[in-house]
Amino acid sequence: MKYLYSGPISGVTLGDGQEIMLFPGKEVEMPEAHSYTRTLVALGYLSAQPAGEPIPSHTAEQGE
């Protein structure tokens, strides 16, 4: 599932060896049922994104 990340710059290696880098304001794909994903959602660092809806970039918002 795709999420918008809003926490500090971070990285995680999931139990299956998948490495994920997390950057504030960026979209990230993470397994919905994973305990780390649920933790980040509970902390308010991840917001689920509707399927097929792109996240506006900061440059697009600034008109650059």
Beta strands, then each sheet from edge to edge (+ up, - down):
strand 1: 2-5
strand 2: 10-13
strand 3: 19-22
strand 4: 27-29
strand 5: 46-48
sheet 1: 4+ 1- 5+
sheet 2: 2+ 3-
end
